Amino acid sequence: MLVDIEGERIKSVRGDPEHPVTRGAVCTKLTHYSSVAESADRIWSPQKRVGPKGRGEFTPISWDEAAALICEQIVSVSKEFGSSAILPYTYTGTMGIVNRYAIERFFHAINASQLRRSICVDSAYAGWTATIGKVIGTDCSRMRDADLIVLWGINAMSTNMHIMTHIAQARAKGARFVVIDPYKNRTAAIADLHIKIKPGTDAALALAIAHVLIEENLIDLDYIEKYTLGFEELKKRAEEYSPARVAEITGLPVSTILDLARAYGRARAPFLRIGFGLSRNLNGAMMVRTVACLPGLVGAFRKPGGGCFLASGGVWDFDSDKLRRPDLMAAPTRTINMVQLGQALTELDPPVKLLYVCAANPATVTPDSSKILRGLARADLFTVVHDQVLTDTARFADVLLPAPTFLEYTDWYRSYGHYYIQKGGAAMARQGDTKTNWEAVSFFAGKLGLTEKALFETPEEIMGQCLRPDSPFMRGITLEALDSGKPMRAHVSADGDPFEHGFFTPSGKLEFFSSSLADQGLDPLPAHVSTTEGLTNEAMTARYPLHFMTPPSHFFLNASCGSGAYHKKQQGRPTVKVTPEDAEIRGIKDGDIVRIYNDRGECFTYAEVTDVVQPRVIVAEAGWWASRMPGGKGVNQLTTEELTDLGEGAAFHTCLVELEIANSQINLAAF
């Protein structure tokens, strides 16, 4: 990005025309980043709570006073309850390598509970690695030479806009563009074909495609023999998934399944882009794994213009131990999954007594948030929140710490959507009395009297330790080279087959039969597994007959940008999309305030009666803070803490609910 600064204000944010991927384009979230940086909710100095928890009432204090309060609690909690009663909750409010990961050094040094950070990508990564072996795929720029592009579970117009340029180039040359998604989002609306699949049934569709490919001999036998493992076993499994059977599972016409399979098998260069949306189901990892098998059947990876991509995280071969320094722990301690924070704050024994939140807003984005809010309201829980703005979580803080925006400090950033890493320098002077994540924990370490050198190193020193410039993927990526500020590419082919020398599985092949899953006693073959909380569960649907999905919105970045006046205005108001048929059954009209509820909780929003969704599926695009919604309750009141099949991720899209017109007394203060 190129950032223009006028005095102490952001004048504009633009894409860098010289960047090899973004080429001058930047999404609307960042184009209007000044709306976030100058938000009325910005926190400019340390503060301590003076009112009831949750009210957001604070008084300013100094950093020294804040450190005294926090360090006193660290010492007293550790002495009375043990250091495992301290829990950090940190995630991707910053994507900087130092300020996202190195802060773990401090919590290792005080022997706090460990956090399993698996809420976002771990389920998808687990499914992909079972088939491919490492999270690497075909460079998305190769799409421009594809003749069939399938986006499966990704709304790229809102979440991965830069690949749309490649898709446009391919379409100009005659390529067909297909989107597979349960509702017609912005991307599906411009596709040549939108396949509106039932949620949670994607593995069945992938196996039906495999069934047709094999039965009609639309496969690449030479590629299968040289580069894959377990074809005969997959063939037998695929026989179970005829198009007729899968039509009943997925809700798709048999003709649609046949046409898609034949188009994929006959394409000169099919490119498949898998999104994380697939993985956010209880059966999500298996769905990603199954879809990832398809390019192995047709040899897509070695076809110029063809291939498959999920993410690029596997190339960034940092020395994780040197970055995070787990050796600073005095003794093993417990690990708590971030998806289950509500359980940790309300049910865990010994209880969490000190919660340190930074670069995260769990009250908004974490499942089963009603349980989280009960935990945050505990009188015996001391909560520290380090953030840029007064979030829903920050309102419960005992001590509130101000953080700078990413434009005010230097860090290093690597992508998970392409193969470049880059140093981002400070574009503007530091605003307010803020500290970065790393500066804050280093400050507290000093106040606690800790002396380990690793707690006081500069970001440059940390990066110098964890870079591996001799790794196969990171050759020549040195601290000195990154200091130029220019993007540096990992060593993955931009135009060729990333797996021409083999895959990264135990066998070195694309594994239809996964030896790693077999070793765990799990089904080694792709399969469709119905979830317990799904439309096929008649006992549950008798009470909660609607499948509720909360995909990303266009103007928010998860909970980020939720404080920006521009972003809120453009997003409009929180809504739930419901079909005319489902609305009529419940007496709901477009614009009505409705209550969505299940056994976990409830939220209130505005009905949008539309045919972009399918019967018995409702969609609320997420990102609205609870405090911005009617009644002050967010969509994650309804989602489950249950973990996905592999990777221990969050199953945001596995959620059954009911919908009704809201009580007229609902509080509309937010609007």
N, C-alpha and C positions, 0 to 999 in steps of 0.2 A: 504494500500500500504506500501511496505517497500522501503525506499529511501536510496541509498548509496551516500554519499557526499565525495568528494575528494577536500580538500581545500575549495574554494568558488564555486565549480562547482558540478552539479548533475552528478554523474557517472552512476547511473542506477535507474530505477523505476520498481519495481516488485510487483506482487500480494502477499498478505500475505497468506501463506498456512494454517494458523490457523484460518483465517476468515471463519465463517460458510457458507457464501454465495459465496464469490469470490474464495476461496480455491486456492489461488496462481495465479489466472489469472487476468490480467488487459488488457484493450483494447489498441490497437495500438496508439490511441490518447495520452494516458498517458505514455505508455512505452517510448515514445520519447518526453516526456514533456520538456527535456532539450532544444529541438529545439525552444520551445516557450520562456522559461526562458532566453535563451541566444540570442534571436532574435535581429537582427540589428535594429528593430523598438522599442526596449525597451526604456522607459522613465526613466531616473535616477534621475532627479531633477525637481523642479518646473520651469515652463517657462511661458513667456508671448508672445503673438503674436506680430510680427514685420512686417509681410507681409500681403497681402490681405487674407481675409477669404477663407478657402478651400485650400490654397497653402501649409499649414503645415510649415510655417516659424516662428521660435520662437527663443527667447534668454533666457538663464538661469537667474533665480532670486531665492531668498531665500524663505523659507516658510513664514517668517514674511512679506516679500514684497507681496507674493501671497495672504496672509490673508488680508493685508491692501486693496488690490485691490478688493477682493471679498466682504469684509465686507462693504467697501464704497458703492459698488453697491447695496448690500442688504438694506442698510439704505436709499439710495437715491431713489431706485425703490419703496420701501415700502412707503416712504413719498409722492412721486409724483403720483404713480399709485395704491397704496394699495398693501398689502403683497400678495394678490392672483395673482399678476403679476409675482410672483416667482414660478417656477415649477421644482420639482425634477423629474428626469427620471432615475430610478434605477431598476435593475432586477437581473438576476442570473449569472452575471460574477463571482460572488462568491456564493457558496451554503451554506456558514457558517451562522448559525442561527443569531449570533450577527451582523456580518458585512453585512448581507442581510437585516435584519429587524429592528434592534435597531437604525439604522441611521435615521429612520423615526421620532425619538424623536426630532431631531434637527429641522426638517422642520415643525413639529407640533408647536415647541416653537416659531418659527418666523412666524407662521400662513400662511405658503405658501399654494398654491393650492395643493389639494390632488391628487395622481395619482392612477387610477384604474388599477391595475397590472393584466391584464386578457389575455395577449397575447398568453399564452401557454396552460394552463391546464383547465381554468375555464369553457370552453364550454363542454369538456369531463366530468368534475366533475358534472356539472349541469345535464347532461343527465343521468349519473350513479346514482346520488342521487335521481332523480325522480323515479327510479325503486327500488334501493337498500336502499337509505336513508343515507348512510355514505360511504366515499371513503375507503372501506375495501373490500378485496376479499380473495379468497383461496390462501394460500401460494404456490408460483410457484414451490417450491421443490416437491410438490405433483404430478407434471407432470410425474415424473419418473415412476409412477404406472398407468398412463392413458393408454387407448388403442386407443384413438383418440385425437389428439391435433390439434386445429385449431388456427392459428395466424391470427387475423383479423385486417388489417391496421397497422401492425408493422413489420419493417425490423429488426428483432432481431439480426441478424449477425452484423449489424452496430450500433444498438442503445440499445440493451439489451442482450449482448453476453452471460451473465452468465446463462440465461435460456436454452441456447443451450445444455449445459451439461445434464440438466434434459431431454431434448428432445432426445438426443442421447441415454441415458439410456433406455428411454421408447421404442425407435425404436429397440433397441437391443433385446427387449422382444416382438417385433412384433407389436408395435403401429403404426398406420397410421398418417402421418404428412401432414397437409393441410395448405396452405397459401392463404388468400384472399387479393388481392392487385391489383390495376389497371395496374401495370407493373411488369415485372420479375426482381426483385431486387436480391441481394445476397442470401437472405433467400428463396425467392420463387424458386430460381434456384436449391436448394437442396431438395425441398419438394417432397413428393410422388405425390402431386397434387397441381398445381397452378391454382386458379380460378381468371381469369383476368377480373374483374368486371369493368363496366363503372364508372367513378368517380361520387360520390354523390348519388349512387343508393343503398347503403348498407342496408338501412331500408327496401326497397322493398324485397331484398333477404332474410332478416331475417323474414319478414312476410310470404314470400312464404315457408320458412322452417317451420314456425309455422303452416301454412295451411296444409302442408303434415303431420306433426306430429299429428295434431288433426284428420285429415281425416282418417289416417291409424292407429289411436289408438296407436301411439308410445309415449304416454305421461304417466306420473306417476300421476294418479288421486289421490292417497293418499297424495302425496306431495302437489299437487295443492290445495287440500281441506284444509290441515293443515297450509300451509306456504305461500299461495298467495292470492291476492285480485283482483277480476275483471276478472276471467277466462271466464265467459259467454260473457262479453263485448268484450274481446280479440278474442274469437272464432268468433263472428260476424264480427269483423274487418278483421280477417285473411281470411275469406271467400272471401273478395274482391281481394285477392292477389293469384290467381291461378298461378301455375308454368308457364302456357302459357302466361299469362299477364305479369308476372315478367320477363320472358325471353326477351320480347320486351323492357322492361325498362332497364334491366341490361346488355343486349347484350350477355347473357349466354345461352347455349343450355338448353332446358327443361330437358334433361337427366342429365345434370350436377347438376341442382337444385334438382331433385328427388334423385339422388345418395347421395348428401351431406346431405339432410334432413334425409334420411333413415339411413345413416351411423351414424349421430348424435343421432337419436332416438333409434337405436339398440345397440349403444356402451355400454359396461359394465361401463366405466368410461370416459366420454368425458370431456376434459379440453379446455376451451375457453379463449384465451389471447387476450384482446382488446387493440389496440394501439391508441395513440393520433392522428394518421393520419386521422382516421375517423372524428374527431371533427373539423378539420381545413377546413370545408366547411360551407357555409351559413346555411345548414341544419344539421350541424354536431352533435349538442347536441341530436337531435331526433334520429340520426342514432346510437349513443352510447346507448341511452335509449332503443331503440328497440332491438338491439343485446343483451343487458343485460337481456332482458326478457327470452331468450331461455333456460338458465339453470333452470329457474323456471318451465318450461313445462316438463322437464325430470328428475327433482330432482337431478341435477348434483352435487349440493353442498354437499349432504350427501352420495354420492357414493365414496368410497375409491379410490383415484387417480383422481377423477373428480372435477369439479368446474369451477370458472370463476374469472378473475383478470383484473382490469384496473390499479389500483395504490393503495398505502398504506397510502396516506396522511392523511386519517381520524383518524389514531390512535395517531398522535402526538398532544396530548391534552395540548399544551402550553397555558399559560395565555396570550393571544394575547395583551390585554390592558396593561399588565405590561411590555411586551416586546416592544411594539410600543409607548405607552404612549400618546394616543390621548387626554387625559385630559390636556395636556400642551397647547392645542390650546386656544387662547384667545376668539375666536368666530368661528362659522361655516364658512367654505369657500367653494369654488367650487371644484368639482371633475372632472378631465380630464382623459379620457380613453387613456391608452398608445398606443392602436392600432391606435388611431386617432391623433397622434402627428403632422402629417403634417397639418391637419385641425387646430390644436391648434396654430401652429406657423405662419399660414398664414391667418386665418379667424377669430380667436377668438376676442371678444370684452368684456371687456378690454383685450388688447393683452398681451401675455407672453413677459416680458422684461428681465427676468433672467432665464436661463435654467442651471440646475446643473445635469450633467450626470455622473453616476458612475456605474460600473459593467454592462455596456450595451453599445451597438454600434448601435443606432437606424438608422443611415444613411445606414446601411447594412441590418438589420434584420426586420425593421418595414415596414408595407405595405405603398404603394404609396410614395416611397422614393423620387421621383422627387419633390413632394410637401415639404417634409422634408428638402431637400437640399436648396430649395428656402427660406424656413424659416431660416435655419441656416446661410444663406448668408446675412440676414437682417443686415444693419448697426446699427440699434437701439436695437439689441438683444445682450445681454452680456451672453456668454456661458462659463461655467466651465466644463471641462472634467477631471475626475479622473480615470486613467487607467494605465495598465502595459505597453501598447504599443501604438504607434501612429496609431490609427484606422482611418477609413474614417470619423467618427464623430469628432475625436480629431483634425483633420486638420482644423476644423472650430472654435476651441476654442479660446477664448480671454485669458484664463488662463488654463494652462495644469498642472495637478498634477500627480506625480508618485505614483503608487501603487505597493506593493510587490506581489509576487506570493503566492498561498495558502500554499506553503511549508515553508514560512518565518514567520508565525504567528500561534497562537493557536485559534481555534474556535471549535464549536460543529456542527456535521453533522448528519442529519437524512435522510433516504432514502425515495423515493417514489416508489421504485421497490421491496422492501422487508421490513422486520420488525425490522431492527436494527438501533440503534443510537450510535454514537461514538464521542469521543473527538479526534481531530486531533492536535497534538502538533507541534510546529515549528521543522522542520527537518534540517534547516540550518540557519545560521546567516542572518540578514537583509542585503540586497544588495542595495546599492545606498542610496539616501536621500528620502526614501519612508515613507508613512504613510498608514495604513489600512483605510478602509472606516470610521470605528468608530473613529479612532484616528484623522482623518482629521476634521470631523464635531465637535468633542469635542474641537479641537484646535480653530476652528472658533467661537464656542460658547463662549469660554473664551475671545477671541479678541473682541467680540461684547458686552462683559460685562454681559452676561447672568449668572445667579447664581443658577438656578435650579439644585439640586444635581443629578438628573437623567441624565443630560447631560455629567457628568464627571465620571460616575461609570466604574469600570473595567468590562471586559467581564465576569469574574467569578461572580461578583455581579449581573449582568444582568441575567445570566443563573439561578442563585440561586433564583431570584424572579419569573421567568416565568415557571420554572418546576412545574409540578403537580404530585408528586410521589404517591399521593393517588387516581389518576384517575384510572378507570378500566383497561385502556390499559398501563399505565405507572407506575404501582405499583413497588416501589423499585428502580426506576430510579432516583437516587439522584446525586447531584453535586459531592459528595465524591466518589460514585461508578463510575461515568464517568471519574473521574480523573485518574483512573487506565489505561485509554487508551484502554481498552478492549471493544469490541462491546457488547451492551446490547439490549436484544430483548424485544419488546413490547409484551403485553400479548394477543396474538392472536394465536390460535392453529396452530401448524406446520403441523399436520397430519389430523386434523379433520375438521368439518364443522364450519366455522366462524360464521354461522348464526343459529346454532342449538338452541339457546335460543331466536331467533327472529331477524327480520331485524330492521333497524333504521329509517324506514318510520313512518309517523303518525299512520298507522294501525298496525305497528309491523310486517308487512308481505311484501313479494316481491310484488310490486304493478304493475300488468298489467294495472290496472286503477289507475292513479296517482291522489291522492286527492290533493297533493300540486299544481299540474298543473291545476286541476279543480278550485281550490281556486283563481288562477290567471286569470281565464277566458280563459285558453288555452285548446287545445285538450288533454283530459286526457288519451287518448289511443295512442299506437304507430302508426305511419303513415309514408308513403313515401311522402315527399313534394319536388316537383321539384324547383330548385332555379331559380331566375330570370336571373342569368348569368350562363347558362348551355347550353348543346348541344341541348336541347329541345326548346330553344328560337330561333325560326327561324329568327326573326327580327335581333337579335344580331349576329347569326351565318352567316348571309348573308355577314357581314363585317368581323367578326372574327370567323372563322369556326373551330379553334383548341382549345381544352381544355388543359390548361397549368398547370402543377403540379411542385412543388419545394420541394420534400421530402429531408430528411437529407442525407448528403454524408457520406462516410465511414471514411474519415480521418480528417474531421473537426467536431467540436462540436458546431453546429450553427455557430456563427461568431468566437467563440474561436478557437484557433489553426490556425487561418487564417494568422498569421504572422510567423508560424514555417516553416523553410526551408524544413525540412523533410516532413512535412504534405503537403505542396504545391507540392513537387516533387512526392510524392506517389499518390496524387489525380490527377496529370497529368496536365490537362488544363480544363477550363470550357467548358462544352459541353451541347448540347440539344439532347435528344434521339428522333428520328423521324422515322416512318415506311418507308420502301422503297417506298410504294405507295404514301404517302404524300410528300416525298422528290421528287419523279419523277414528280408529278403534278407541282411542283414549280421549277423544273430544278436544284435541289440541289443535290450535291454529297457529299459523306462522306469526312469530313475534311474541307468543305467550311466554311467560316465565314458567318454567317447568322444574320439577324436582326429579332428580335421578337418584336412585337409592338401591342399596342391598344391605346385607347383614353387617358389612364393615362400616358403612357411613352413608352420607348423602351430600349432594351439592345442588346448587340452583343455577340455572342459566336460561338463555333465551332460545326458544325453539326456532329452527330453520327448516321448514318443510320443503323437501327437495328430493329429486330422483337421482342425485349423485351417489346416494347410498343404496343398499339393497334391503329388501324386507328382513326385519328382525336384527338388523345391524344399525347402530347409531354411532356417530362420530363427533367428538368434540376436539377440535385442534387445540393442543395443549400450549402452555406457556404463561397463561394468565395466573398471576399470584392469587391466592385465596382471598386476600384483602381487597382485590379488585373485582371479585365476583359477587353477585347478589347473595346476601346472607353470609358472606365472609368465609365460605367453604370451597376448597378446591377440588379438582377432579380426582386427585389421588386419595381422597377420602374413600374411594370405591375400589382401588386396585389392591392386588394381593401381595403379601410378603413371601408367598411360596416361590421357591427358586426353580429356575429352568432345568431342563433335563440334563444338560451338560453346561459347565462353566459357571454355575451358581449365579446366573444373571437375573434380571427383573423381568417379570411377565406382564408388562403393562397392558398388553392387548388381549390377555386371557381374563375376561371380566364379564360376568353376567349381572344384569341390572333390570330394574323396572323404571318406568317413566310415567309421570302424572302431572297434571296442572298443579302449580304451587299454590300454597295458601296465600291469600291476598295480603296477609300481614308480614310477608317476608321483608326483611330490611334491605332497602335499595340505596343505602347511604353511599355505596361506592359509585353509584351512577347518578 
